[in-house]
Amino acid sequence: MDYDNKPDGYYNDQRLEMLDFLPENATKVLDVGCGNGTFAGIIKKRNNAEVWGIELMEQEAKKATGIVDNIFTGPCENHLASLPDKYFDAIYFNDVLEHLADPYMVLETIKRKLSPDGVVISSIPNIRYHNVFMKLLFRKEFEYESSGVLDKTHLRFFTYKSIRNMYTNLGYEVLVHRGVNGSKSLKPILYNIPLLFTAMDIKYPQYATVARVKR
């Protein structure tokens, strides 16, 4: 997979909108796909937290070394067994699960790594985002890109509904599930007029989810 030729800033995105989902009392956090540690560093300062990271790209992981408390380099699947059980108050997957061959296995395994009140927090692209969905529907186009919803390194594709189903089918209780980085275009609204506004999910390129193991 071509992870070396990503646009500038791909590995240092602050993702400030995802901080809204971080529990105030989370003091042990795992950032899967931490890039160069930019987001992890913000978490450390905000919560005075111990933050661990997993990063696929070696050069980005090296940059994160001085920021996170522990760093693992390589595919996240290779390091799940090395993580302590019942330890993390929050585990982030910011635009990571869609890159995995088996995100279901990862979410199932990661449950054992959560503290009793721990949560999984994810951001996942929405294949029904209007810019993508309308090209597919009307132009019959499905062209991969260097980043975004149709990133050529994506192995899985999700919708608002399928993201929720993935969590619930794996034994999670979904606490929050909402769109982020919504389009400012009027197109999603116009497209929804004949649909009586029943498809407003197309406004969002990503959906943020907070889930805990069902009790």
Backbone as JSON Lines, residues from 0, in Angstrom:
{"i":0,"aa":"M","n":[0.84,-1.19,0.0],"ca":[0.0,0.0,0.0],"c":[0.88,1.24,0.0]}
{"i":1,"aa":"D","n":[0.45,2.28,-0.73],"ca":[1.25,3.47,-0.92],"c":[1.02,4.49,0.19]}
{"i":2,"aa":"Y","n":[1.68,4.27,1.34],"ca":[1.56,5.2,2.46],"c":[2.66,6.26,2.45]}
{"i":3,"aa":"D","n":[3.67,6.1,1.59],"ca":[4.79,7.03,1.56],"c":[4.46,8.31,0.79]}
{"i":4,"aa":"N","n":[3.52,8.23,-0.12],"ca":[3.24,9.38,-0.98],"c":[1.93,10.07,-0.61]}
{"i":5,"aa":"K","n":[1.75,10.3,0.67],"ca":[0.55,10.98,1.15],"c":[0.73,12.5,1.08]}
{"i":6,"aa":"P","n":[-0.38,13.26,1.01],"ca":[-0.28,14.72,0.96],"c":[0.4,15.27,2.21]}
{"i":7,"aa":"D","n":[0.97,16.46,2.09],"ca":[1.6,17.11,3.24],"c":[0.59,17.25,4.37]}
{"i":8,"aa":"G","n":[1.03,16.95,5.58],"ca":[0.16,17.09,6.73],"c":[-0.65,15.85,7.06]}
{"i":9,"aa":"Y","n":[-0.56,14.81,6.22],"ca":[-1.37,13.6,6.43],"c":[-1.08,12.96,7.79]}
{"i":10,"aa":"Y","n":[0.17,12.99,8.21],"ca":[0.55,12.3,9.45],"c":[0.64,13.23,10.67]}
{"i":11,"aa":"N","n":[0.32,14.51,10.5],"ca":[0.38,15.43,11.65],"c":[-0.92,16.19,11.84]}
{"i":12,"aa":"D","n":[-2.01,15.56,11.46],"ca":[-3.32,16.19,11.61],"c":[-3.68,16.29,13.09]}
{"i":13,"aa":"Q","n":[-4.06,17.5,13.52],"ca":[-4.39,17.69,14.94],"c":[-5.71,17.04,15.33]}
{"i":14,"aa":"R","n":[-6.64,16.91,14.4],"ca":[-7.95,16.3,14.67],"c":[-8.6,16.87,15.93]}
{"i":15,"aa":"L","n":[-8.61,18.17,16.05],"ca":[-9.16,18.82,17.24],"c":[-10.62,18.47,17.46]}
{"i":16,"aa":"E","n":[-11.36,18.21,16.37],"ca":[-12.78,17.87,16.53],"c":[-12.98,16.55,17.27]}
{"i":17,"aa":"M","n":[-11.96,15.68,17.25],"ca":[-12.07,14.4,17.93],"c":[-11.76,14.51,19.43]}
{"i":18,"aa":"L","n":[-11.19,15.63,19.85],"ca":[-10.95,15.84,21.28],"c":[-12.26,15.98,22.05]}
{"i":19,"aa":"D","n":[-13.31,16.39,21.36],"ca":[-14.62,16.56,22.01],"c":[-15.13,15.25,22.62]}
{"i":20,"aa":"F","n":[-14.61,14.13,22.13],"ca":[-15.11,12.83,22.56],"c":[-14.24,12.19,23.64]}
{"i":21,"aa":"L","n":[-13.16,12.85,24.01],"ca":[-12.25,12.32,25.02],"c":[-12.82,12.53,26.42]}
{"i":22,"aa":"P","n":[-13.03,11.46,27.18],"ca":[-13.54,11.62,28.55],"c":[-12.58,12.47,29.39]}
{"i":23,"aa":"E","n":[-13.12,13.32,30.22],"ca":[-12.29,14.21,31.03],"c":[-11.41,13.44,32.0]}
{"i":24,"aa":"N","n":[-11.87,12.26,32.42],"ca":[-11.11,11.49,33.42],"c":[-10.21,10.43,32.78]}
{"i":25,"aa":"A","n":[-10.01,10.49,31.47],"ca":[-9.15,9.51,30.8],"c":[-7.69,9.88,31.03]}
{"i":26,"aa":"T","n":[-6.99,9.06,31.78],"ca":[-5.58,9.34,32.08],"c":[-4.62,8.35,31.43]}
{"i":27,"aa":"K","n":[-5.16,7.32,30.81],"ca":[-4.35,6.36,30.07],"c":[-5.01,6.17,28.71]}
{"i":28,"aa":"V","n":[-4.34,6.63,27.66],"ca":[-4.93,6.68,26.33],"c":[-4.02,6.01,25.32]}
{"i":29,"aa":"L","n":[-4.62,5.27,24.4],"ca":[-3.9,4.65,23.29],"c":[-4.37,5.31,21.99]}
{"i":30,"aa":"D","n":[-3.42,5.8,21.19],"ca":[-3.74,6.41,19.9],"c":[-3.22,5.49,18.8]}
{"i":31,"aa":"V","n":[-4.12,4.75,18.2],"ca":[-3.75,3.82,17.12],"c":[-3.69,4.61,15.81]}
{"i":32,"aa":"G","n":[-2.54,4.55,15.15],"ca":[-2.34,5.38,13.97],"c":[-1.98,6.79,14.39]}
{"i":33,"aa":"C","n":[-1.03,6.89,15.3],"ca":[-0.73,8.19,15.93],"c":[0.08,9.13,15.06]}
{"i":34,"aa":"G","n":[0.53,8.68,13.87],"ca":[1.32,9.55,13.03],"c":[2.56,10.03,13.75]}
{"i":35,"aa":"N","n":[2.85,11.33,13.67],"ca":[4.05,11.86,14.32],"c":[3.79,12.31,15.75]}
{"i":36,"aa":"G","n":[2.61,11.97,16.28],"ca":[2.31,12.25,17.67],"c":[1.63,13.57,17.94]}
{"i":37,"aa":"T","n":[1.22,14.28,16.9],"ca":[0.59,15.59,17.08],"c":[-0.65,15.5,17.95]}
{"i":38,"aa":"F","n":[-1.58,14.61,17.6],"ca":[-2.83,14.46,18.34],"c":[-2.54,13.91,19.74]}
{"i":39,"aa":"A","n":[-1.65,12.96,19.85],"ca":[-1.29,12.38,21.14],"c":[-0.74,13.45,22.08]}
{"i":40,"aa":"G","n":[0.07,14.36,21.55],"ca":[0.64,15.41,22.36],"c":[-0.43,16.34,22.93]}
{"i":41,"aa":"I","n":[-1.46,16.61,22.14],"ca":[-2.56,17.45,22.6],"c":[-3.32,16.75,23.73]}
{"i":42,"aa":"I","n":[-3.52,15.44,23.58],"ca":[-4.2,14.67,24.63],"c":[-3.41,14.71,25.93]}
{"i":43,"aa":"K","n":[-2.09,14.55,25.83],"ca":[-1.23,14.56,27.02],"c":[-1.4,15.86,27.8]}
{"i":44,"aa":"K","n":[-1.39,16.97,27.08],"ca":[-1.5,18.27,27.73],"c":[-2.9,18.51,28.28]}
{"i":45,"aa":"R","n":[-3.9,18.11,27.51],"ca":[-5.28,18.38,27.93],"c":[-5.66,17.59,29.18]}
{"i":46,"aa":"N","n":[-5.31,16.3,29.21],"ca":[-5.74,15.43,30.32],"c":[-4.61,15.07,31.28]}
{"i":47,"aa":"N","n":[-3.43,15.63,31.02],"ca":[-2.26,15.21,31.81],"c":[-2.17,13.69,31.81]}
{"i":48,"aa":"A","n":[-2.31,13.14,30.62],"ca":[-2.48,11.69,30.47],"c":[-1.2,10.99,30.04]}
{"i":49,"aa":"E","n":[-1.16,9.71,30.33],"ca":[-0.15,8.81,29.78],"c":[-0.68,8.33,28.45]}
{"i":50,"aa":"V","n":[0.05,8.58,27.38],"ca":[-0.46,8.25,26.04],"c":[0.51,7.29,25.34]}
{"i":51,"aa":"W","n":[-0.04,6.2,24.87],"ca":[0.7,5.23,24.06],"c":[0.3,5.41,22.6]}
{"i":52,"aa":"G","n":[1.18,5.0,21.7],"ca":[0.87,5.12,20.28],"c":[1.28,3.89,19.5]}
{"i":53,"aa":"I","n":[0.54,3.65,18.42],"ca":[0.91,2.63,17.43],"c":[0.92,3.33,16.08]}
{"i":54,"aa":"E","n":[2.01,3.2,15.34],"ca":[2.1,3.87,14.04],"c":[2.74,2.94,13.01]}
{"i":55,"aa":"L","n":[2.09,2.82,11.88],"ca":[2.55,1.93,10.81],"c":[3.88,2.39,10.21]}
{"i":56,"aa":"M","n":[4.0,3.7,9.95],"ca":[5.14,4.24,9.23],"c":[6.31,4.51,10.19]}
{"i":57,"aa":"E","n":[7.45,3.91,9.91],"ca":[8.6,3.99,10.82],"c":[9.08,5.43,11.0]}
{"i":58,"aa":"Q","n":[9.16,6.2,9.93],"ca":[9.69,7.56,10.06],"c":[8.78,8.45,10.89]}
{"i":59,"aa":"E","n":[7.47,8.21,10.82],"ca":[6.53,9.0,11.62],"c":[6.58,8.54,13.07]}
{"i":60,"aa":"A","n":[6.73,7.24,13.27],"ca":[6.82,6.71,14.64],"c":[8.04,7.28,15.36]}
{"i":61,"aa":"K","n":[9.15,7.46,14.63],"ca":[10.35,8.03,15.24],"c":[10.08,9.45,15.72]}
{"i":62,"aa":"K","n":[9.3,10.2,14.96],"ca":[8.98,11.58,15.34],"c":[8.11,11.6,16.59]}
{"i":63,"aa":"A","n":[7.29,10.55,16.75],"ca":[6.37,10.49,17.89],"c":[7.06,10.0,19.16]}
{"i":64,"aa":"T","n":[8.26,9.47,19.01],"ca":[8.95,8.86,20.15],"c":[9.11,9.8,21.32]}
{"i":65,"aa":"G","n":[9.43,11.04,21.08],"ca":[9.63,11.99,22.16],"c":[8.35,12.6,22.7]}
{"i":66,"aa":"I","n":[7.23,12.21,22.13],"ca":[5.94,12.77,22.54],"c":[5.12,11.76,23.34]}
{"i":67,"aa":"V","n":[4.95,10.57,22.8],"ca":[4.15,9.55,23.48],"c":[5.02,8.82,24.51]}
{"i":68,"aa":"D","n":[4.37,8.19,25.45],"ca":[5.09,7.49,26.51],"c":[5.6,6.13,26.07]}
{"i":69,"aa":"N","n":[4.87,5.49,25.17],"ca":[5.29,4.21,24.59],"c":[4.85,4.2,23.13]}
{"i":70,"aa":"I","n":[5.7,3.73,22.25],"ca":[5.38,3.7,20.83],"c":[5.67,2.32,20.25]}
{"i":71,"aa":"F","n":[4.75,1.82,19.45],"ca":[4.92,0.57,18.72],"c":[4.91,0.9,17.23]}
{"i":72,"aa":"T","n":[5.83,0.33,16.49],"ca":[5.94,0.61,15.06],"c":[5.55,-0.6,14.23]}
{"i":73,"aa":"G","n":[4.7,-0.37,13.24],"ca":[4.26,-1.44,12.36],"c":[2.75,-1.6,12.41]}
{"i":74,"aa":"P","n":[2.21,-2.62,11.73],"ca":[0.77,-2.86,11.73],"c":[0.23,-3.03,13.14]}
{"i":75,"aa":"C","n":[-0.88,-2.41,13.42],"ca":[-1.42,-2.48,14.79],"c":[-1.75,-3.91,15.2]}
{"i":76,"aa":"E","n":[-2.14,-4.74,14.23],"ca":[-2.47,-6.13,14.54],"c":[-1.29,-6.87,15.18]}
{"i":77,"aa":"N","n":[-0.08,-6.44,14.83],"ca":[1.12,-7.11,15.34],"c":[1.42,-6.79,16.81]}
{"i":78,"aa":"H","n":[0.77,-5.76,17.34],"ca":[1.12,-5.28,18.67],"c":[-0.01,-5.42,19.7]}
{"i":79,"aa":"L","n":[-1.14,-5.92,19.28],"ca":[-2.27,-6.01,20.21],"c":[-1.94,-6.87,21.42]}
{"i":80,"aa":"A","n":[-1.24,-7.95,21.21],"ca":[-0.91,-8.86,22.32],"c":[0.06,-8.23,23.31]}
{"i":81,"aa":"S","n":[0.8,-7.22,22.87],"ca":[1.79,-6.58,23.74],"c":[1.17,-5.5,24.62]}
{"i":82,"aa":"L","n":[-0.07,-5.13,24.35],"ca":[-0.72,-4.09,25.14],"c":[-1.24,-4.66,26.45]}
{"i":83,"aa":"P","n":[-1.16,-3.91,27.54],"ca":[-1.65,-4.42,28.82],"c":[-3.16,-4.55,28.85]}
{"i":84,"aa":"D","n":[-3.64,-5.56,29.5],"ca":[-5.09,-5.78,29.62],"c":[-5.7,-4.82,30.64]}
{"i":85,"aa":"K","n":[-6.97,-4.46,30.4],"ca":[-7.77,-3.64,31.33],"c":[-7.03,-2.37,31.74]}
{"i":86,"aa":"Y","n":[-6.42,-1.7,30.77],"ca":[-5.51,-0.6,31.08],"c":[-5.97,0.77,30.57]}
{"i":87,"aa":"F","n":[-6.48,0.83,29.37],"ca":[-6.7,2.12,28.72],"c":[-8.12,2.66,28.96]}
{"i":88,"aa":"D","n":[-8.18,3.93,29.33],"ca":[-9.47,4.6,29.54],"c":[-10.08,5.03,28.21]}
{"i":89,"aa":"A","n":[-9.24,5.21,27.21],"ca":[-9.73,5.57,25.87],"c":[-8.75,5.04,24.83]}
{"i":90,"aa":"I","n":[-9.29,4.48,23.78],"ca":[-8.48,4.0,22.66],"c":[-9.0,4.65,21.4]}
{"i":91,"aa":"Y","n":[-8.15,5.44,20.75],"ca":[-8.54,6.17,19.55],"c":[-8.17,5.41,18.27]}
{"i":92,"aa":"F","n":[-9.08,5.43,17.32],"ca":[-8.82,4.98,15.96],"c":[-9.28,6.11,15.03]}
{"i":93,"aa":"N","n":[-8.44,7.12,14.85],"ca":[-8.81,8.24,13.98],"c":[-8.47,7.88,12.53]}
{"i":94,"aa":"D","n":[-9.49,7.53,11.77],"ca":[-9.33,7.16,10.36],"c":[-8.29,6.05,10.2]}
{"i":95,"aa":"V","n":[-8.5,4.98,10.95],"ca":[-7.59,3.83,10.93],"c":[-8.31,2.55,10.52]}
{"i":96,"aa":"L","n":[-9.49,2.31,11.07],"ca":[-10.17,1.02,10.88],"c":[-10.43,0.7,9.42]}
{"i":97,"aa":"E","n":[-10.67,1.72,8.6],"ca":[-10.94,1.48,7.18],"c":[-9.7,1.02,6.43]}
{"i":98,"aa":"H","n":[-8.52,1.18,7.04],"ca":[-7.27,0.74,6.41],"c":[-6.93,-0.71,6.74]}
{"i":99,"aa":"L","n":[-7.67,-1.32,7.64],"ca":[-7.33,-2.65,8.12],"c":[-8.05,-3.74,7.33]}
{"i":100,"aa":"A","n":[-7.37,-4.87,7.16],"ca":[-7.98,-6.0,6.47],"c":[-9.12,-6.57,7.29]}
{"i":101,"aa":"D","n":[-8.98,-6.57,8.61],"ca":[-10.01,-7.12,9.49],"c":[-10.23,-6.2,10.7]}
{"i":102,"aa":"P","n":[-10.91,-5.08,10.51],"ca":[-11.17,-4.17,11.64],"c":[-12.04,-4.81,12.71]}
{"i":103,"aa":"Y","n":[-12.83,-5.79,12.34],"ca":[-13.71,-6.47,13.29],"c":[-12.89,-7.25,14.32]}
{"i":104,"aa":"M","n":[-11.86,-7.93,13.84],"ca":[-10.97,-8.66,14.75],"c":[-10.27,-7.7,15.7]}
{"i":105,"aa":"V","n":[-9.82,-6.58,15.17],"ca":[-9.11,-5.6,15.99],"c":[-10.02,-5.04,17.08]}
{"i":106,"aa":"L","n":[-11.24,-4.68,16.72],"ca":[-12.18,-4.16,17.71],"c":[-12.58,-5.21,18.73]}
{"i":107,"aa":"E","n":[-12.63,-6.44,18.33],"ca":[-12.94,-7.53,19.26],"c":[-11.78,-7.73,20.24]}
{"i":108,"aa":"T","n":[-10.56,-7.73,19.72],"ca":[-9.38,-7.96,20.55],"c":[-9.13,-6.8,21.51]}
{"i":109,"aa":"I","n":[-9.37,-5.58,21.01],"ca":[-9.03,-4.4,21.8],"c":[-9.93,-4.25,23.03]}
{"i":110,"aa":"K","n":[-11.05,-4.95,23.05],"ca":[-11.95,-4.87,24.21],"c":[-11.23,-5.26,25.49]}
{"i":111,"aa":"R","n":[-10.33,-6.23,25.39],"ca":[-9.61,-6.71,26.57],"c":[-8.61,-5.69,27.11]}
{"i":112,"aa":"K","n":[-8.32,-4.68,26.32],"ca":[-7.33,-3.69,26.71],"c":[-7.95,-2.47,27.39]}
{"i":113,"aa":"L","n":[-9.26,-2.41,27.43],"ca":[-9.98,-1.29,28.01],"c":[-10.1,-1.43,29.52]}
{"i":114,"aa":"S","n":[-10.01,-0.32,30.23],"ca":[-10.29,-0.31,31.66],"c":[-11.78,-0.54,31.85]}
{"i":115,"aa":"P","n":[-12.26,-0.78,33.05],"ca":[-13.69,-1.08,33.26],"c":[-14.64,-0.04,32.67]}
{"i":116,"aa":"D","n":[-14.25,1.23,32.68],"ca":[-15.09,2.28,32.12],"c":[-14.51,2.82,30.81]}
{"i":117,"aa":"G","n":[-13.59,2.07,30.21],"ca":[-12.91,2.54,29.01],"c":[-13.79,2.57,27.78]}
{"i":118,"aa":"V","n":[-13.43,3.43,26.83],"ca":[-14.19,3.59,25.59],"c":[-13.27,3.51,24.38]}
{"i":119,"aa":"V","n":[-13.83,3.07,23.28],"ca":[-13.18,3.13,21.98],"c":[-13.76,4.34,21.26]}
{"i":120,"aa":"I","n":[-12.9,5.14,20.68],"ca":[-13.32,6.34,19.96],"c":[-12.77,6.24,18.54]}
{"i":121,"aa":"S","n":[-13.65,6.33,17.56],"ca":[-13.18,6.2,16.18],"c":[-13.76,7.27,15.28]}
{"i":122,"aa":"S","n":[-13.0,7.58,14.25],"ca":[-13.47,8.39,13.14],"c":[-13.34,7.53,11.89]}
{"i":123,"aa":"I","n":[-14.44,7.36,11.16],"ca":[-14.45,6.47,9.99],"c":[-15.1,7.2,8.81]}
{"i":124,"aa":"P","n":[-14.47,7.17,7.64],"ca":[-15.06,7.83,6.47],"c":[-16.41,7.24,6.08]}
{"i":125,"aa":"N","n":[-17.24,8.1,5.52],"ca":[-18.6,7.73,5.12],"c":[-18.68,7.64,3.6]}
{"i":126,"aa":"I","n":[-18.87,6.43,3.07],"ca":[-18.91,6.23,1.63],"c":[-20.13,6.9,0.99]}
{"i":127,"aa":"R","n":[-21.13,7.26,1.82],"ca":[-22.31,7.94,1.31],"c":[-22.17,9.47,1.32]}
{"i":128,"aa":"Y","n":[-20.98,9.96,1.62],"ca":[-20.74,11.41,1.57],"c":[-21.14,11.91,0.18]}
{"i":129,"aa":"H","n":[-21.81,13.05,0.13],"ca":[-22.47,13.46,-1.12],"c":[-21.51,13.6,-2.3]}
{"i":130,"aa":"N","n":[-20.28,14.08,-2.07],"ca":[-19.34,14.24,-3.18],"c":[-18.98,12.9,-3.82]}
{"i":131,"aa":"V","n":[-18.96,11.86,-3.01],"ca":[-18.62,10.52,-3.49],"c":[-19.86,9.81,-4.02]}
{"i":132,"aa":"F","n":[-20.92,9.85,-3.23],"ca":[-22.13,9.1,-3.55],"c":[-22.76,9.55,-4.86]}
{"i":133,"aa":"M","n":[-22.8,10.85,-5.1],"ca":[-23.42,11.36,-6.31],"c":[-22.61,11.03,-7.56]}
{"i":134,"aa":"K","n":[-21.29,11.02,-7.42],"ca":[-20.47,10.6,-8.56],"c":[-20.73,9.14,-8.91]}
{"i":135,"aa":"L","n":[-20.88,8.33,-7.88],"ca":[-21.16,6.91,-8.11],"c":[-22.54,6.7,-8.71]}
{"i":136,"aa":"L","n":[-23.52,7.45,-8.18],"ca":[-24.9,7.26,-8.6],"c":[-25.16,7.78,-10.0]}
{"i":137,"aa":"F","n":[-24.68,8.98,-10.3],"ca":[-25.02,9.63,-11.57],"c":[-23.94,9.52,-12.63]}
{"i":138,"aa":"R","n":[-22.67,9.54,-12.21],"ca":[-21.59,9.48,-13.2],"c":[-21.0,8.08,-13.34]}
{"i":139,"aa":"K","n":[-21.41,7.18,-12.44],"ca":[-20.9,5.81,-12.43],"c":[-19.39,5.77,-12.22]}
{"i":140,"aa":"E","n":[-18.91,6.72,-11.41],"ca":[-17.48,6.84,-11.15],"c":[-17.13,6.33,-9.75]}
{"i":141,"aa":"F","n":[-16.07,5.59,-9.67],"ca":[-15.51,5.14,-8.39],"c":[-14.01,5.17,-8.56]}
{"i":142,"aa":"E","n":[-13.43,6.35,-8.41],"ca":[-12.01,6.55,-8.64],"c":[-11.28,6.8,-7.32]}
{"i":143,"aa":"Y","n":[-10.25,6.01,-7.06],"ca":[-9.48,6.18,-5.85],"c":[-8.65,7.47,-5.91]}
{"i":144,"aa":"E","n":[-8.37,8.03,-4.72],"ca":[-7.64,9.27,-4.62],"c":[-6.49,9.12,-3.61]}
{"i":145,"aa":"S","n":[-5.67,10.15,-3.48],"ca":[-4.52,10.06,-2.58],"c":[-4.91,10.21,-1.12]}
{"i":146,"aa":"S","n":[-6.11,10.75,-0.85],"ca":[-6.6,10.9,0.51],"c":[-8.1,11.1,0.44]}
{"i":147,"aa":"G","n":[-8.74,11.2,1.61],"ca":[-10.19,11.4,1.62],"c":[-10.96,10.1,1.7]}
{"i":148,"aa":"V","n":[-12.26,10.19,1.42],"ca":[-13.15,9.03,1.54],"c":[-12.7,7.89,0.64]}
{"i":149,"aa":"L","n":[-12.23,8.22,-0.55],"ca":[-11.8,7.19,-1.5],"c":[-10.28,7.05,-1.54]}
{"i":150,"aa":"D","n":[-9.65,7.25,-0.4],"ca":[-8.21,7.04,-0.27],"c":[-7.85,5.66,-0.81]}
{"i":151,"aa":"K","n":[-6.83,5.62,-1.65],"ca":[-6.46,4.35,-2.3],"c":[-5.87,3.32,-1.34]}
{"i":152,"aa":"T","n":[-5.6,3.74,-0.1],"ca":[-5.12,2.78,0.89],"c":[-6.25,2.24,1.77]}
{"i":153,"aa":"H","n":[-7.48,2.63,1.48],"ca":[-8.62,2.09,2.23],"c":[-8.94,0.67,1.75]}
{"i":154,"aa":"L","n":[-9.13,-0.22,2.7],"ca":[-9.49,-1.6,2.39],"c":[-10.96,-1.88,2.69]}
{"i":155,"aa":"R","n":[-11.58,-1.05,3.52],"ca":[-12.97,-1.23,3.92],"c":[-13.73,0.07,3.74]}
{"i":156,"aa":"F","n":[-15.03,-0.04,3.46],"ca":[-15.87,1.14,3.29],"c":[-17.1,1.02,4.18]}
{"i":157,"aa":"F","n":[-17.5,2.14,4.75],"ca":[-18.56,2.14,5.74],"c":[-19.57,3.26,5.5]}
{"i":158,"aa":"T","n":[-20.76,3.08,6.08],"ca":[-21.79,4.11,6.11],"c":[-22.14,4.37,7.57]}
{"i":159,"aa":"Y","n":[-22.94,5.39,7.8],"ca":[-23.43,5.7,9.14],"c":[-24.01,4.45,9.8]}
{"i":160,"aa":"K","n":[-24.82,3.74,9.05],"ca":[-25.52,2.57,9.59],"c":[-24.58,1.4,9.81]}
{"i":161,"aa":"S","n":[-23.69,1.15,8.88],"ca":[-22.82,-0.02,9.01],"c":[-21.77,0.16,10.1]}
{"i":162,"aa":"I","n":[-21.38,1.4,10.38],"ca":[-20.45,1.65,11.49],"c":[-21.11,1.27,12.81]}
{"i":163,"aa":"R","n":[-22.32,1.76,13.0],"ca":[-23.06,1.42,14.23],"c":[-23.27,-0.08,14.34]}
{"i":164,"aa":"N","n":[-23.65,-0.71,13.24],"ca":[-23.88,-2.16,13.26],"c":[-22.6,-2.93,13.61]}
{"i":165,"aa":"M","n":[-21.47,-2.45,13.11],"ca":[-20.21,-3.12,13.41],"c":[-19.96,-3.15,14.92]}
{"i":166,"aa":"Y","n":[-20.15,-2.03,15.55],"ca":[-19.94,-1.97,17.0],"c":[-20.95,-2.83,17.77]}
{"i":167,"aa":"T","n":[-22.2,-2.68,17.45],"ca":[-23.22,-3.41,18.21],"c":[-23.09,-4.92,17.99]}
{"i":168,"aa":"N","n":[-22.76,-5.33,16.78],"ca":[-22.6,-6.76,16.5],"c":[-21.39,-7.36,17.21]}
{"i":169,"aa":"L","n":[-20.45,-6.52,17.59],"ca":[-19.26,-6.99,18.3],"c":[-19.41,-6.9,19.81]}
{"i":170,"aa":"G","n":[-20.6,-6.52,20.27],"ca":[-20.85,-6.49,21.71],"c":[-20.55,-5.18,22.38]}
{"i":171,"aa":"Y","n":[-20.51,-4.1,21.59],"ca":[-20.31,-2.77,22.16],"c":[-21.65,-2.07,22.33]}
{"i":172,"aa":"E","n":[-21.66,-1.13,23.26],"ca":[-22.78,-0.21,23.42],"c":[-22.33,1.13,22.85]}
{"i":173,"aa":"V","n":[-23.05,1.62,21.85],"ca":[-22.69,2.89,21.21],"c":[-23.22,4.04,22.05]}
{"i":174,"aa":"L","n":[-22.32,4.88,22.53],"ca":[-22.69,6.01,23.38],"c":[-22.89,7.29,22.57]}
{"i":175,"aa":"V","n":[-22.06,7.47,21.55],"ca":[-22.15,8.63,20.67],"c":[-21.89,8.17,19.26]}
{"i":176,"aa":"H","n":[-22.66,8.69,18.32],"ca":[-22.46,8.34,16.91],"c":[-22.96,9.51,16.07]}
{"i":177,"aa":"R","n":[-22.05,10.36,15.61],"ca":[-22.48,11.53,14.87],"c":[-21.45,11.96,13.84]}
{"i":178,"aa":"G","n":[-21.93,12.7,12.85],"ca":[-21.06,13.16,11.79],"c":[-20.13,14.27,12.25]}
{"i":179,"aa":"V","n":[-18.95,14.3,11.63],"ca":[-17.99,15.37,11.91],"c":[-17.5,15.95,10.59]}
{"i":180,"aa":"N","n":[-17.0,17.19,10.67],"ca":[-16.49,17.9,9.5],"c":[-17.51,18.01,8.38]}
{"i":181,"aa":"G","n":[-18.76,18.3,8.77],"ca":[-19.85,18.37,7.81],"c":[-19.62,19.36,6.69]}
{"i":182,"aa":"S","n":[-20.1,19.02,5.51],"ca":[-19.98,19.87,4.34],"c":[-20.73,21.18,4.53]}
{"i":183,"aa":"K","n":[-20.13,22.27,4.07],"ca":[-20.78,23.58,4.12],"c":[-21.57,23.86,2.84]}
{"i":184,"aa":"S","n":[-21.52,22.93,1.92],"ca":[-22.24,23.07,0.66],"c":[-23.75,22.92,0.87]}
{"i":185,"aa":"L","n":[-24.52,23.56,0.02],"ca":[-25.97,23.42,0.04],"c":[-26.44,22.15,-0.65]}
{"i":186,"aa":"K","n":[-25.54,21.47,-1.33],"ca":[-25.93,20.3,-2.12],"c":[-26.61,19.21,-1.28]}
{"i":187,"aa":"P","n":[-26.06,18.84,-0.1],"ca":[-26.74,17.8,0.68],"c":[-28.18,18.17,1.03]}
{"i":188,"aa":"I","n":[-28.44,19.45,1.27],"ca":[-29.8,19.9,1.58],"c":[-30.68,19.8,0.35]}
{"i":189,"aa":"L","n":[-30.15,20.24,-0.79],"ca":[-30.93,20.2,-2.03],"c":[-31.24,18.75,-2.43]}
{"i":190,"aa":"Y","n":[-30.25,17.88,-2.29],"ca":[-30.47,16.46,-2.61],"c":[-31.54,15.85,-1.71]}
{"i":191,"aa":"N","n":[-31.69,16.37,-0.52],"ca":[-32.61,15.8,0.46],"c":[-34.04,16.29,0.32]}
{"i":192,"aa":"I","n":[-34.26,17.32,-0.44],"ca":[-35.64,17.85,-0.58],"c":[-36.6,16.79,-1.09]}
{"i":193,"aa":"P","n":[-36.3,16.11,-2.21],"ca":[-37.24,15.07,-2.67],"c":[-37.26,13.83,-1.77]}
{"i":194,"aa":"L","n":[-36.26,13.72,-0.91],"ca":[-36.18,12.57,0.0],"c":[-36.76,12.89,1.37]}
{"i":195,"aa":"L","n":[-37.35,14.09,1.49],"ca":[-37.97,14.54,2.74],"c":[-36.95,14.52,3.89]}
{"i":196,"aa":"F","n":[-35.7,14.85,3.53],"ca":[-34.61,15.0,4.5],"c":[-34.37,13.72,5.31]}
{"i":197,"aa":"T","n":[-34.49,12.6,4.64],"ca":[-34.24,11.31,5.29],"c":[-32.82,10.78,5.01]}
{"i":198,"aa":"A","n":[-32.02,11.57,4.28],"ca":[-30.66,11.12,3.93],"c":[-29.63,12.18,4.26]}
{"i":199,"aa":"M","n":[-29.77,12.82,5.4],"ca":[-28.84,13.87,5.77],"c":[-27.47,13.33,6.17]}
{"i":200,"aa":"D","n":[-27.34,12.01,6.25],"ca":[-26.03,11.43,6.52],"c":[-25.03,11.74,5.41]}
{"i":201,"aa":"I","n":[-25.52,12.1,4.22],"ca":[-24.63,12.39,3.1],"c":[-23.88,13.72,3.29]}
{"i":202,"aa":"K","n":[-24.23,14.46,4.31],"ca":[-23.56,15.74,4.59],"c":[-22.17,15.54,5.18]}
{"i":203,"aa":"Y","n":[-21.92,14.38,5.76],"ca":[-20.7,14.18,6.55],"c":[-19.7,13.24,5.88]}
{"i":204,"aa":"P","n":[-18.43,13.67,5.77],"ca":[-17.41,12.79,5.19],"c":[-16.9,11.74,6.16]}
{"i":205,"aa":"Q","n":[-17.17,11.96,7.48],"ca":[-16.72,11.02,8.5],"c":[-17.76,10.93,9.61]}
{"i":206,"aa":"Y","n":[-17.77,9.8,10.3],"ca":[-18.62,9.65,11.47],"c":[-17.75,9.29,12.67]}
{"i":207,"aa":"A","n":[-17.98,10.02,13.75],"ca":[-17.28,9.77,15.01],"c":[-18.16,8.9,15.89]}
{"i":208,"aa":"T","n":[-17.54,7.92,16.51],"ca":[-18.27,6.97,17.35],"c":[-17.53,6.78,18.67]}
{"i":209,"aa":"V","n":[-18.29,6.76,19.74],"ca":[-17.75,6.43,21.06],"c":[-18.52,5.21,21.54]}
{"i":210,"aa":"A","n":[-17.81,4.16,21.91],"ca":[-18.47,2.92,22.32],"c":[-17.74,2.27,23.48]}
{"i":211,"aa":"R","n":[-18.48,1.58,24.31],"ca":[-17.88,0.82,25.4],"c":[-18.4,-0.63,25.32]}
{"i":212,"aa":"V","n":[-17.72,-1.49,25.99],"ca":[-18.15,-2.89,26.0],"c":[-19.52,-2.96,26.69]}
{"i":213,"aa":"K","n":[-20.45,-3.63,26.06],"ca":[-21.81,-3.72,26.61],"c":[-21.82,-4.45,27.93]}
{"i":214,"aa":"R","n":[-22.51,-3.88,28.9],"ca":[-22.54,-4.47,30.24],"c":[-23.8,-5.32,30.43]}
